[in-house]
């Protein structure tokens, strides 16, 4: 680390987390994570009953990205502040899912663990398939680092999957409880075709461009999740999706610098005195 290091927050510039989360391809991973989270009926009920995702999907995506950015690159004080805010919000979210007859609360460790695992598995898998090049040891180190992020929302780090094998085992155990119903398909529809201002939807290529990115995120889902959505679950889809996300990442390297490095990372570099 730099000699100018003062407060690296949860991870710091030498972490695998910084390496993965600094990559712009994480936008695709974030969409993949939302689609993966939606196959859990209780998580889906909470989104529909307590979230403004349908009315303001862009705001929801921005707030999620901001949260991940602060937890990844923020100072200790910034992480503690946003953690208190999220835990307080979760404490107020509870309800009953009429479709399954199950009562839920956002602060339930089982639901929090589901959301966490969907996020980190999506981030890591998308980065790797885009050509990230992490070694198996780096992959395990990433998942172990992310148990610190799990603690921010109130989870016990010792009870959170902390390696690639742990993550794989977790999803294997969860699969019997997962399903895609009409509600999940409606949410997926908002992901694929979110409301846009008329001038954006008609006068620019934003609509087809977004649909392409969302479609790529869906193609990057695990085969079992694609089959739940009634999407192609063939190995050939995996091959083409990997090639597409790798090409997207390579093309992104020619984008202006402001699109290659997010504001949270720039702030962290300035705070730590890094070039």
C-alpha positions in Angstrom: 0.0 0.0 0.0 1.0 3.6 -0.5 2.8 5.4 2.3 0.1 8.0 2.0 -2.5 5.5 3.1 -4.6 6.8 6.0 -8.0 5.2 6.0 -8.5 2.4 3.5 -11.9 1.4 4.8 -12.9 -2.2 4.6 -10.6 -3.4 1.9 -7.9 -1.1 0.5 -6.0 -0.9 -2.8 -4.2 -4.2 -2.4 -7.4 -6.2 -2.0 -9.0 -8.4 -4.6 -12.3 -6.5 -3.9 -10.8 -3.2 -5.3 -9.5 -5.0 -8.4 -12.9 -6.6 -9.1 -15.2 -3.7 -8.1 -13.2 -1.1 -10.0 -14.0 -2.7 -13.3 -16.8 -1.1 -15.3 -18.1 -4.5 -16.3 -19.7 -4.6 -12.8 -22.7 -2.8 -14.3 -23.5 -6.0 -16.2 -22.9 -7.9 -13.0 -25.3 -5.7 -11.0 -28.1 -6.5 -13.5 -27.3 -10.2 -13.3 -27.4 -10.0 -9.5 -30.9 -8.5 -9.6 -32.2 -11.2 -11.9 -30.6 -13.9 -9.7 -32.0 -12.4 -6.5 -35.5 -12.4 -8.0 -35.7 -16.2 -8.1 -36.2 -16.3 -4.3 -39.9 -15.9 -3.6 -39.6 -14.1 -0.3 -37.0 -11.7 -1.6 -39.2 -11.1 -4.6 -42.2 -10.3 -2.4 -40.2 -7.8 -0.4 -39.1 -6.0 -3.6 -42.6 -5.8 -4.9 -44.3 -4.7 -1.6 -41.7 -2.3 -0.3 -39.5 -1.1 -3.2 -39.9 1.6 -5.7 -38.2 -0.5 -8.3 -41.1 -0.4 -10.8 -41.7 3.3 -10.4 -38.0 4.3 -10.4 -35.8 1.4 -11.6 -33.0 3.9 -12.5 -33.0 5.3 -9.0 -32.9 1.9 -7.5 -30.0 0.8 -9.6 -28.1 4.1 -8.8 -28.7 3.7 -5.1 -27.5 0.1 -5.2 -24.4 1.1 -7.1 -23.7 3.9 -4.7 -24.0 1.5 -1.7 -21.6 -1.0 -3.3 -19.2 1.9 -4.1 -19.2 3.3 -0.6 -18.8 -0.1 1.1 -15.9 -0.9 -1.3 -14.0 2.3 -1.5 -15.4 4.5 1.3 -13.6 5.5 4.5 -14.4 3.6 7.8 -16.8 6.4 8.8 -18.6 6.4 5.4 -19.0 2.6 5.6 -20.4 2.8 9.2 -22.8 5.6 8.2 -24.3 3.8 5.2 -24.4 0.6 7.2 -26.5 2.1 10.0 -28.8 3.6 7.3 -29.4 0.3 5.6 -29.8 -1.7 8.8 -32.4 0.9 10.0 -34.3 0.6 6.7 -34.3 -3.2 6.8 -35.7 -3.1 10.3 -38.9 -1.5 9.0 -39.4 -3.9 6.0 -41.6 -6.9 6.8 -44.7 -8.4 5.4 -46.5 -11.5 4.3 -46.2 -13.2 0.9 -49.7 -14.3 -0.1 -48.3 -16.4 -3.0 -46.3 -18.7 -0.7 -48.0 -18.0 2.7 -44.6 -17.1 4.2 -44.0 -14.1 6.4 -40.7 -12.3 5.8 -38.6 -9.4 7.2 -35.7 -7.8 5.4 -33.5 -8.1 8.5 -33.8 -11.9 8.4 -30.2 -13.3 8.2 -31.3 -15.9 5.7 -32.7 -13.3 3.3 -29.7 -11.0 3.8 -27.4 -13.9 3.1 -29.3 -14.6 -0.2 -28.9 -11.1 -1.4 -25.3 -11.0 -0.4 -24.4 -14.2 -2.1 -26.2 -13.3 -5.3 -24.3 -10.0 -5.4 -20.8 -11.3 -4.8 -21.2 -14.4 -7.0 -22.5 -12.2 -9.8 -19.7 -9.7 -9.4 -17.0 -12.4 -9.3 -18.4 -14.6 -12.0 -19.0 -11.7 -14.4 -15.6 -10.3 -13.9 -13.9 -13.7 -14.4 -15.9 -14.5 -17.6 -15.0 -11.0 -18.9 -11.4 -11.9 -18.7 -10.5 -10.9 -15.2 -7.9 -13.6 -14.8 -8.1 -14.2 -11.0 -6.4 -17.3 -9.7 -8.4 -19.8 -7.6 -6.6 -18.4 -4.6 -7.7 -14.9 -5.5 -11.3 -16.0 -6.0 -11.3 -17.5 -2.5 -9.7 -14.4 -1.1 -12.4 -12.2 -2.8 -15.2 -14.2 -1.1 -13.4 -14.1 2.2 -13.0 -10.3 1.9 -16.7 -10.0 1.1 -17.7 -11.4 4.5 -16.7 -7.9 5.8 -19.3 -6.4 3.5 -21.8 -8.9 4.8 -21.2 -7.6 8.3 -22.1 -4.1 7.3 -25.8 -5.2 6.8 -25.8 -7.1 10.1 -24.7 -10.6 9.1 -22.3 -12.7 11.2 -19.2 -13.0 9.0 -18.4 -16.4 10.4 -21.7 -17.7 8.9 -21.4 -16.3 5.4 -19.9 -18.4 2.5 -16.2 -17.4 2.4 -14.8 -19.4 -0.6 -15.8 -20.6 -4.1 -16.6 -24.0 -2.6 -18.8 -22.4 0.1 -20.7 -20.3 -2.5 -21.3 -23.3 -4.8 -22.6 -25.4 -1.9 -24.8 -22.5 -0.7 -26.6 -22.3 -4.1 -26.9 -26.1 -4.3 -28.7 -26.0 -0.9 -30.9 -23.1 -1.9 -32.1 -24.4 -5.3 -35.1 -26.5 -4.0 -36.6 -23.3 -2.6 -36.2 -21.2 -5.7 -38.8 -20.4 -8.4 -39.7 -17.9 -11.0 -43.3 -17.0 -10.9 -45.3 -14.2 -12.7 -44.1 -11.6 -10.2 -40.4 -12.4 -10.9 -41.1 -12.3 -14.6 -42.7 -8.9 -14.2 -39.7 -7.6 -12.4 -37.4 -9.1 -15.1 -39.6 -7.2 -17.6 -38.7 -4.0 -15.9 -35.1 -4.9 -16.0 -35.2 -5.6 -19.7 -37.4 -2.7 -20.6 -37.3 0.0 -17.9 -39.3 3.2 -18.4 -37.3 5.8 -20.2 -38.0 9.5 -21.1 -39.7 9.6 -24.5 -36.9 11.6 -26.1 -34.4 8.9 -24.9 -36.4 5.9 -25.9 -37.3 7.3 -29.4 -34.4 9.7 -30.3 -31.4 7.6 -29.2 -30.2 4.0 -29.3 -30.5 3.8 -25.5 -33.4 1.4 -25.6 -31.8 -1.3 -27.7 -28.4 -0.7 -26.1 -29.9 -1.3 -22.6 -31.8 -4.3 -23.8 -28.6 -5.8 -25.2 -26.8 -5.3 -21.8 -29.8 -6.7 -19.9 -29.9 -9.7 -22.3 -26.2 -10.3 -21.8 -26.7 -10.2 -18.0 -29.5 -12.8 -18.3 -27.3 -15.0 -20.5 -24.6 -14.9 -17.8 -26.9 -16.4 -15.2 -26.2 -20.0 -14.1 -27.9 -22.5 -16.3 -30.3 -23.6 -13.6 -31.4 -19.9 -13.2 -31.9 -19.4 -16.9 -34.1 -22.5 -17.0 -36.2 -21.1 -14.2 -36.8 -18.0 -16.4 -37.5 -20.3 -19.3 -34.4 -19.0 -21.1 -32.0 -21.2 -23.0 -29.9 -23.2 -20.6 -27.5 -24.8 -23.1 -23.7 -24.8 -22.8 -23.5 -22.9 -26.1 -25.2 -20.0 -24.4 -22.4 -20.0 -21.8 -19.8 -19.9 -24.5 -21.5 -17.0 -26.5 -22.2 -15.0 -23.3 -18.6 -15.3 -22.2 -17.4 -14.1 -25.6 -19.8 -11.2 -25.6 -19.0 -9.9 -22.1 -15.3 -10.2 -22.8 -15.8 -8.2 -26.0 -17.8 -5.6 -24.1 -15.1 -5.2 -21.5 -12.4 -4.8 -24.1 -14.5 -2.2 -26.0 -14.9 -0.3 -22.7 -11.2 0.2 -22.4 -11.5 2.8 -25.3 -14.2 4.8 -23.4 -13.3 8.2 -21.9 -11.5 7.9 -18.5 -14.5 9.2 -16.6 -16.5 6.1 -17.6 -13.7 3.7 -16.7 -13.3 4.8 -13.1 -16.2 5.5 -10.8 -16.6 8.5 -8.5 -16.1 6.4 -5.3 -12.8 4.9 -6.6 -11.6 8.4 -7.6 -12.5 9.8 -4.2 -10.7 6.9 -2.5 -7.5 7.5 -4.5 -7.6 11.1 -3.6 -8.1 10.3 0.1 -5.3 7.8 0.2 -2.9 9.9 -1.9 -2.7 7.4 -4.7 -1.7 8.2 -8.2 
